[in-house]
Amino acid sequence: MKKSYKLEYRINDERNNYPALYHYEFEDPYEIYCRRLCEFFIKGKQVYKQTSSSLEEEYYVIYVEKDTDEYIFEDAETYSHVTLEVRDYKEYSVSPLIFTYDLYSHEEVLSLIGNDYLWIENEEYEKISAEIDEDRSTYVLYMVKT
């Protein structure tokens, strides 16, 4: 019997006892590790900002709050496999796509989003933030050229 890893997203609202938002079970713990490195989570056209994460008994928990200031890429590509988009961070406009990594596992995603700096096409970029966009089935790194 394979072990399953449980993840729960909760709204960071102490007054309402941190209500559960989404539940997941994964056979691969690397997807949970990747998600914990993402400052933003998008699902159902709603952006959530991570406030903290914890391990509570058998659950990995990511606490979030709604973020209405962030931009959603509604017309961008949706993927059917594990991908990581790297975007040139622009604070008040669309962040253009620099590169897309087509990957085979969440372990590969982890090897990329866990870095503060990446070299892409002979240019060095510094990480600003990371997100998981479930609506488009991709991870996104926002970076600036150093």
C-alpha positions, 0 to 999 in steps of 0.5 A, a space after each residue: 500500500 502506497 503512502 499518501 501525503 495530505 495537504 490542506 489549504 486554510 484561510 488564515 482567519 483565527 476568529 473563524 477557526 481557520 476554515 479549510 479551503 481545499 484538501 488534497 492527497 498526493 502519492 508524491 510528497 514533492 508536489 507538497 514541497 513545491 506548493 509550500 515554496 509558492 507565495 501565491 496560489 490560484 484556483 477558481 480565478 481567485 489569487 491567494 497569498 500564503 501567510 504561513 505553512 505547518 505540519 499538523 499531525 498527518 496534514 501539511 497545511 498552507 494558510 492563505 488569505 485572498 489577494 485582490 491586487 494580483 493579476 491573473 493570466 486568463 488568456 495564457 496557455 493551459 498545460 496538461 503536464 508538469 510545467 514551470 513558466 518563468 516570467 519577467 516580473 512587472 509590478 503594474 502590468 503583464 509579466 511577459 513569458 521568458 521561458 517555459 520548462 516542460 518537466 517530468 516530475 515535481 522533484 524537477 520543479 523543486 530543483 528550480 523554484 527552490 533557487 534564488 537565481 537561475 541562468 536562462 539563455 545566458 542571462 542571470 535572473 533573480 527570483 521575486 516570487 513563485 506561484 502555483 496556478 491550478 487554473 492553468 496547471 502550471 507553476 510560475 516563477 517571477 524573476 528580474 534580470 540581474 
